[in-house]
Amino acid sequence: MSDVYQQIAKKEGISVQYLKKGIKQGRIVLLKSKLHRIKPLAVGEGLTTKVNANIGTSPDLANLKVELKKLAVAIEAGADTVMDLSTGGDIDKIRREIVKNSKVPIGTVPIYQVAIEARKHRKPFTTATVDEIYDVIERHLADGVDFITVHCGVTRDSIKGMARKRRVCGVVSRGGSMMIEWMQYNKKENPLYEYYDRLLTLAKKYNATLSLGDGLRPGAIADATDEYQIRELMVIGELVKWARKANVSVMVEGPGHIPINEIEANMLLEKNVCDGAPFYVLGPLVTDVGAGYDHIVAAIGGAMAAYYGADFLCYVTPSEHLGLPNIQEVKDGVIATKLAGHAADIARGLKRARKVDLEVSKARYDLNWKKLLTLLAAPDKAKKIYKRSPSKLKETCTMCGEFCAMKKTREVFRRARK
């Protein structure tokens, strides 16, 4: 393990002591199941911002080959982790193939499969027993999944009054809505909360990380930072402490749709309530009108969230709110989110992030196109744009041609030195 710590510390530009201290405090987690042959990924305080890509089938579109291509494209584009959110086709086979073919940590949401299997037996999800729910969770962990999203904070108390005082978009989390439906039908507490010790035992058995899902996250700007979101966060804060006492690594998932002026407060609130636990946010999306361009909307929010304390950004693709993403949209979502995280890392003063930008700027000033095009976040796209309309001058591009400011500056300085 000491070699692993040294490798991570070197990659992150931190000391081994800092890394060990962060892990001990629960402010840094290592994502790696004991059954998945990959290098551990460190997520948390003082580290570079990590990016997750969601892939997976739907009841309408279930093609394993396509999902494996999405996996490969996401990793090639720079995704640090991938989540399989499949809800269609042979769920077990799809998950196992994704884990088998991934060199990065894989996450899942087991409760989706509980609902799918209930449907196969022509039963409503609400009839699923506690044992059936936990059997599916263990099946995911036994397949080598590195982290699982569990909506433990959606309790009977946290949703109190929601039926009377409705949100604009209600509950937009699939897992969150499932747990609400189960509780209302059975007149019982959320089994992921009531039997949380059982969940901790499973996570510890497989060395998996629990990602405490934000089942009551706002799905509209009008619902941001409301009482239901905060109630759930308070429950999650207690569950973080509970997990740490059991020596189980845990991170916290966050919203959602948040206006720009509320992002800082949301990040600081989570870090305070959850004692610095790694914060994993979806976006956040800073406006509701961006469908088709929501990867840009999420990148705006993601950059700000990461600057103010989020450690882990879940990508959003251009197809968010519209349909299942295709391969190109997966790539676009990863790159947009990687740029958001990188921008935040620069602002936070991380040497590794600033060094890359400095190298890019030096290559640009030197008009060293060959080097420049290999350093960019999306080198393939940059090369296509650069080559599609060559400049008459070899040193320049068609934006400025012979009037290139950097070319002129270099010539002026060269003459001045003679």
C-alpha positions as CSV (number, residue, x, y, z in Angstrom):
1,M,0.0,0.0,0.0
2,S,2.9,2.4,0.6
3,D,3.8,2.2,-3.1
4,V,0.2,3.0,-4.0
5,Y,0.3,6.1,-1.7
6,Q,3.6,7.3,-3.2
7,Q,2.2,6.9,-6.7
8,I,-1.0,8.8,-5.9
9,A,0.9,11.5,-4.0
10,K,3.3,12.1,-6.8
11,K,0.5,12.3,-9.4
12,E,-1.5,14.7,-7.3
13,G,1.5,16.8,-6.3
14,I,1.0,16.3,-2.5
15,S,2.9,14.6,0.2
16,V,2.3,11.0,1.3
17,Q,1.6,12.4,4.8
18,Y,-1.1,14.7,3.5
19,L,-2.7,11.8,1.6
20,K,-2.7,9.5,4.6
21,K,-4.1,12.2,6.9
22,G,-6.9,13.0,4.5
23,I,-7.8,9.3,4.2
24,K,-7.8,8.8,8.0
25,Q,-10.0,11.9,8.5
26,G,-12.4,10.7,5.7
27,R,-11.8,13.9,3.7
28,I,-10.1,11.8,1.0
29,V,-11.4,8.4,-0.3
30,L,-9.7,5.8,-2.5
31,L,-12.1,4.4,-5.0
32,K,-11.2,0.7,-5.6
33,S,-13.0,-2.5,-4.9
34,K,-10.8,-5.4,-3.7
35,L,-12.2,-7.3,-6.7
36,H,-11.4,-4.8,-9.4
37,R,-7.9,-4.9,-10.9
38,I,-7.3,-1.2,-11.3
39,K,-5.3,1.6,-9.7
40,P,-7.0,3.3,-6.8
41,L,-8.4,6.8,-7.6
42,A,-8.0,9.4,-4.8
43,V,-10.9,11.9,-4.5
44,G,-11.1,14.7,-2.0
45,E,-9.8,17.7,-0.3
46,G,-6.7,19.3,-1.8
47,L,-6.6,17.0,-4.8
48,T,-7.3,17.6,-8.5
49,T,-11.0,17.7,-9.4
50,K,-12.2,14.4,-10.7
51,V,-14.8,13.8,-13.4
52,N,-17.4,11.0,-13.7
53,A,-19.2,9.9,-16.9
54,N,-22.6,8.2,-16.8
55,I,-23.3,5.5,-19.3
56,G,-25.8,2.7,-19.5
57,T,-28.9,1.4,-21.2
58,S,-32.5,2.4,-21.0
59,P,-35.7,0.3,-21.5
60,D,-35.9,1.8,-25.0
61,L,-32.2,1.5,-26.0
62,A,-30.2,-1.4,-24.7
63,N,-27.1,-2.2,-26.7
64,L,-24.1,-3.6,-24.8
65,K,-21.6,-2.9,-27.7
66,V,-22.7,0.8,-27.8
67,E,-22.2,1.1,-24.0
68,L,-18.8,-0.5,-24.2
69,K,-17.9,2.1,-26.9
70,K,-19.1,4.8,-24.6
71,L,-17.0,3.4,-21.8
72,A,-13.9,3.5,-24.1
73,V,-14.6,7.0,-25.4
74,A,-15.3,8.4,-21.9
75,I,-12.0,7.1,-20.6
76,E,-10.1,8.3,-23.6
77,A,-11.6,11.7,-23.2
78,G,-10.4,11.9,-19.6
79,A,-13.1,10.5,-17.3
80,D,-11.7,9.5,-14.0
81,T,-14.6,7.2,-13.2
82,V,-17.7,5.8,-15.1
83,M,-21.1,4.9,-13.7
84,D,-23.2,2.2,-15.2
85,L,-26.8,3.4,-14.8
86,S,-28.4,0.7,-17.0
87,T,-32.1,0.1,-16.8
88,G,-32.6,-2.0,-19.9
89,G,-31.4,-5.4,-21.2
90,D,-29.4,-8.0,-19.3
91,I,-28.4,-5.7,-16.4
92,D,-26.0,-8.2,-14.8
93,K,-24.2,-9.0,-18.0
94,I,-23.9,-5.3,-18.9
95,R,-22.4,-4.4,-15.5
96,R,-20.0,-7.3,-15.5
97,E,-18.7,-6.4,-19.0
98,I,-18.3,-2.8,-18.1
99,V,-16.3,-3.6,-14.9
100,K,-14.2,-6.2,-16.9
101,N,-13.4,-3.7,-19.6
102,S,-12.7,-0.6,-17.4
103,K,-9.4,0.6,-16.2
104,V,-11.1,3.2,-14.0
105,P,-13.4,2.9,-11.0
106,I,-17.0,1.9,-11.8
107,G,-20.0,3.0,-9.9
108,T,-23.7,1.8,-10.0
109,V,-27.1,2.5,-8.5
110,P,-28.3,-1.0,-7.3
111,I,-31.8,0.1,-6.5
112,Y,-32.5,0.5,-10.2
113,Q,-32.1,-3.3,-10.7
114,V,-34.4,-4.0,-7.7
115,A,-37.1,-2.3,-9.6
116,I,-36.2,-4.0,-12.9
117,E,-36.3,-7.4,-11.4
118,A,-39.6,-6.8,-9.7
119,R,-41.1,-5.8,-13.1
120,K,-39.7,-9.0,-14.6
121,H,-41.7,-11.0,-12.0
122,R,-44.8,-8.8,-12.8
123,K,-44.7,-7.2,-9.4
124,P,-44.4,-3.5,-8.4
125,F,-41.2,-2.3,-7.0
126,T,-42.9,-1.5,-3.8
127,T,-43.3,-5.2,-3.0
128,A,-39.5,-5.7,-2.9
129,T,-38.4,-7.0,0.5
130,V,-35.5,-5.7,2.5
131,D,-33.6,-8.9,1.8
132,E,-34.2,-8.6,-2.0
133,I,-32.9,-5.0,-1.9
134,Y,-29.7,-6.0,-0.1
135,D,-29.2,-9.1,-2.2
136,V,-29.0,-6.9,-5.3
137,I,-26.7,-4.5,-3.6
138,E,-24.3,-7.4,-2.7
139,R,-24.5,-8.7,-6.3
140,H,-23.2,-5.4,-7.6
141,L,-20.4,-5.3,-5.0
142,A,-19.5,-8.9,-5.7
143,D,-19.1,-8.0,-9.4
144,G,-16.3,-5.6,-8.5
145,V,-18.1,-2.3,-8.5
146,D,-16.0,0.3,-6.8
147,F,-18.7,2.6,-5.5
148,I,-22.4,2.6,-5.2
149,T,-25.0,5.3,-5.0
150,V,-27.4,4.7,-2.1
151,H,-30.3,7.1,-1.3
152,C,-30.1,6.6,2.5
153,G,-31.0,10.3,3.3
154,V,-34.5,10.1,1.8
155,T,-36.3,9.3,5.1
156,R,-39.9,9.6,6.2
157,D,-39.0,12.7,8.1
158,S,-37.1,14.4,5.3
159,I,-40.1,14.2,2.9
160,K,-42.6,15.4,5.5
161,G,-45.0,17.9,4.0
162,M,-43.8,17.4,0.4
163,A,-47.2,16.2,-0.8
164,R,-48.8,19.4,0.4
165,K,-46.1,21.9,-0.4
166,R,-45.1,20.8,-3.8
167,R,-41.9,21.6,-5.7
168,V,-42.0,22.9,-9.2
169,C,-40.2,19.7,-10.5
170,G,-41.0,17.4,-7.6
171,V,-38.4,14.6,-7.1
172,V,-36.1,14.2,-10.1
173,S,-33.8,11.5,-8.7
174,R,-34.9,8.1,-9.9
175,G,-33.5,6.4,-6.8
176,G,-35.0,9.1,-4.6
177,S,-38.5,8.7,-6.1
178,M,-38.3,4.9,-5.8
179,M,-37.5,5.1,-2.1
180,I,-40.4,7.6,-1.5
181,E,-42.8,5.2,-3.3
182,W,-41.5,2.2,-1.3
183,M,-41.9,4.1,2.0
184,Q,-45.4,5.3,1.2
185,Y,-46.7,1.9,0.1
186,N,-45.1,0.0,3.0
187,K,-45.7,2.6,5.7
188,K,-42.1,1.9,6.8
189,E,-38.8,3.7,7.0
190,N,-36.4,3.7,4.0
191,P,-34.6,0.3,4.3
192,L,-31.3,1.9,3.2
193,Y,-31.5,4.1,6.2
194,E,-33.1,1.8,8.7
195,Y,-30.7,-1.0,8.0
196,Y,-27.7,1.2,7.3
197,D,-25.4,-1.0,9.4
198,R,-26.1,-3.8,7.0
199,L,-25.0,-1.6,4.1
200,L,-21.8,-0.6,6.0
201,T,-21.0,-4.3,6.5
202,L,-21.3,-5.0,2.8
203,A,-19.2,-2.0,1.8
204,K,-16.5,-3.0,4.2
205,K,-16.6,-6.6,3.0
206,Y,-15.7,-5.5,-0.6
207,N,-13.7,-2.4,0.2
208,A,-16.3,-0.3,-1.7
209,T,-17.1,3.4,-1.2
210,L,-20.7,4.5,-0.4
211,S,-21.8,7.5,-2.4
212,L,-24.7,8.9,-0.4
213,G,-27.1,9.9,-3.1
214,D,-29.0,13.2,-3.1
215,G,-32.5,11.7,-3.7
216,L,-34.1,15.1,-3.0
217,R,-31.8,17.2,-5.1
218,P,-33.5,20.2,-6.9
219,G,-34.3,19.5,-10.5
220,A,-35.3,23.1,-11.2
221,I,-33.7,26.5,-10.3
222,A,-36.9,27.3,-8.4
223,D,-36.4,24.3,-6.1
224,A,-32.8,25.0,-5.3
225,T,-31.6,25.0,-1.7
226,D,-35.2,24.3,-0.4
227,E,-36.1,22.7,2.9
228,Y,-36.3,19.2,1.5
229,Q,-32.8,19.3,0.0
230,I,-31.4,20.6,3.4
231,R,-33.3,18.1,5.5
232,E,-31.8,15.3,3.4
233,L,-28.3,16.8,3.8
234,M,-28.7,16.9,7.6
235,V,-29.5,13.2,7.6
236,I,-26.5,12.5,5.3
237,G,-24.2,14.4,7.6
238,E,-25.1,11.9,10.4
239,L,-24.6,9.0,8.0
240,V,-21.2,10.2,7.1
241,K,-20.1,10.1,10.8
242,W,-21.7,6.6,11.2
243,A,-19.7,5.3,8.2
244,R,-16.5,6.7,9.4
245,K,-16.9,5.0,12.8
246,A,-17.3,1.7,10.9
247,N,-14.2,2.5,8.8
248,V,-16.1,2.6,5.6
249,S,-15.2,5.2,3.0
250,V,-18.0,7.5,2.1
251,M,-18.7,10.5,-0.2
252,V,-21.7,12.8,-0.5
253,E,-23.7,13.5,-3.7
254,G,-25.0,17.0,-4.3
255,P,-27.4,19.0,-6.5
256,G,-28.6,19.5,-9.1
257,H,-30.0,22.7,-10.5
258,I,-28.6,25.7,-8.6
259,P,-28.4,29.4,-9.6
260,I,-24.9,30.8,-9.7
261,N,-25.5,33.0,-6.6
262,E,-26.3,29.9,-4.4
263,I,-23.4,27.6,-5.5
264,E,-20.9,28.9,-2.9
265,A,-23.3,28.5,-0.1
266,N,-24.3,25.0,-1.1
267,M,-20.7,23.8,-1.3
268,L,-19.8,25.4,2.1
269,L,-22.9,23.9,3.7
270,E,-22.1,20.4,2.6
271,K,-18.5,20.6,3.7
272,N,-19.7,21.9,7.1
273,V,-22.6,19.5,7.7
274,C,-20.6,16.5,6.4
275,D,-17.3,17.3,8.1
276,G,-15.3,17.7,4.8
277,A,-16.5,14.5,3.2
278,P,-15.7,14.4,-0.5
279,F,-18.5,16.2,-2.4
280,Y,-19.7,14.7,-5.7
281,V,-22.0,17.1,-7.7
282,L,-24.1,16.7,-10.8
283,G,-23.3,19.9,-12.7
284,P,-24.7,21.9,-11.1
285,L,-26.8,23.3,-13.8
286,V,-27.2,27.0,-13.5
287,T,-30.2,27.5,-15.7
288,D,-33.2,25.4,-16.8
289,V,-33.3,26.5,-20.4
290,G,-30.1,24.8,-21.8
291,A,-31.4,21.5,-23.1
292,G,-29.2,20.6,-26.1
293,Y,-26.4,22.6,-24.5
294,D,-26.6,21.4,-20.9
295,H,-23.0,20.2,-21.0
296,I,-22.1,23.9,-21.2
297,V,-24.6,24.9,-18.5
298,A,-23.2,22.2,-16.2
299,A,-19.6,23.2,-17.0
300,I,-20.3,26.8,-15.8
301,G,-21.8,25.5,-12.5
302,G,-19.1,22.7,-12.2
303,A,-16.2,25.2,-12.4
304,M,-17.7,27.3,-9.7
305,A,-18.7,24.3,-7.5
306,A,-15.2,22.8,-7.7
307,Y,-13.6,26.2,-6.9
308,Y,-15.8,26.5,-3.8
309,G,-15.1,23.0,-2.6
310,A,-16.7,20.2,-4.7
311,D,-14.2,17.4,-5.3
312,F,-15.9,15.3,-7.9
313,L,-18.0,16.5,-10.9
314,C,-20.5,14.2,-12.6
315,Y,-20.7,15.2,-16.3
316,V,-23.8,16.3,-18.1
317,T,-24.2,15.7,-21.8
318,P,-25.9,17.7,-24.5
319,S,-28.8,15.2,-24.4
320,E,-29.5,15.8,-20.7
321,H,-33.3,16.1,-20.2
322,L,-33.9,15.0,-23.8
323,G,-32.7,11.4,-24.3
324,L,-30.0,8.8,-23.8
325,P,-26.6,10.2,-24.9
326,N,-24.8,8.9,-28.0
327,I,-21.1,8.2,-28.2
328,Q,-20.2,11.7,-29.4
329,E,-22.3,13.3,-26.7
330,V,-20.6,11.2,-24.0
331,K,-17.2,12.6,-25.3
332,D,-18.5,16.1,-25.4
333,G,-19.8,15.9,-21.9
334,V,-16.5,14.5,-20.5
335,I,-14.4,17.2,-22.2
336,A,-16.7,20.0,-21.0
337,T,-16.6,18.8,-17.4
338,K,-12.8,18.1,-17.5
339,L,-12.4,21.7,-18.6
340,A,-14.6,22.9,-15.7
341,G,-12.6,21.0,-13.2
342,H,-9.3,22.1,-14.7
343,A,-10.4,25.8,-14.6
344,A,-11.3,25.4,-10.9
345,D,-7.9,23.7,-10.2
346,I,-6.1,26.6,-11.7
347,A,-8.1,29.0,-9.6
348,R,-7.3,26.9,-6.5
349,G,-3.6,27.3,-7.2
350,L,-2.8,23.6,-8.0
351,K,0.6,23.5,-9.5
352,R,-0.1,20.6,-11.8
353,A,-3.0,22.5,-13.5
354,R,-1.1,25.7,-13.9
355,K,1.9,23.9,-15.3
356,V,-0.2,22.4,-18.2
357,D,-1.5,25.9,-19.1
358,L,1.9,27.4,-19.0
359,E,3.2,24.7,-21.5
360,V,0.3,25.4,-23.8
361,S,0.9,29.1,-23.7
362,K,4.7,28.7,-24.4
363,A,3.9,26.5,-27.4
364,R,1.3,29.0,-28.7
365,Y,3.8,31.9,-28.5
366,D,6.5,29.8,-30.2
367,L,3.9,28.9,-32.9
368,N,4.9,25.3,-32.2
369,W,1.7,23.8,-33.6
370,K,2.8,20.2,-33.3
371,K,3.4,20.5,-29.6
372,L,0.5,22.7,-28.9
373,L,-2.0,20.4,-30.5
374,T,-0.9,17.5,-28.3
375,L,-1.3,19.5,-25.1
376,L,-4.9,20.5,-25.5
377,A,-8.0,19.0,-23.7
378,A,-9.5,17.9,-27.1
379,P,-6.5,17.4,-29.4
380,D,-8.4,15.5,-32.1
381,K,-11.0,18.3,-32.6
382,A,-8.3,21.0,-32.4
383,K,-6.2,19.3,-35.1
384,K,-9.3,19.0,-37.4
385,I,-10.1,22.7,-37.0
386,Y,-6.5,23.7,-37.6
387,K,-6.0,21.6,-40.7
388,R,-9.3,22.2,-42.4
389,S,-8.2,25.5,-43.8
390,P,-4.4,25.9,-43.8
391,S,-3.0,29.4,-43.7
392,K,-0.8,30.7,-46.6
393,L,2.0,31.1,-44.0
394,K,3.2,27.9,-42.3
395,E,3.6,29.5,-38.9
396,T,0.1,30.9,-38.6
397,C,-3.6,29.9,-38.6
398,T,-6.4,31.4,-40.7
399,M,-7.7,33.5,-37.9
400,C,-5.0,36.2,-38.4
401,G,-2.7,34.9,-41.1
402,E,0.1,37.3,-41.8
403,F,-1.3,39.7,-39.1
404,C,-0.7,37.1,-36.3
405,A,0.0,39.2,-33.2
406,M,2.4,36.6,-31.7
407,K,4.3,36.3,-35.0
408,K,4.7,40.1,-35.2
409,T,5.7,40.4,-31.5
410,R,8.4,37.8,-31.9
411,E,9.8,39.5,-35.0
412,V,9.8,42.9,-33.2
413,F,11.5,41.5,-30.1
414,R,14.0,39.7,-32.3
415,R,15.0,42.9,-34.1
416,A,15.2,44.8,-30.8
417,R,17.7,42.3,-29.5
418,K,20.1,42.8,-32.5
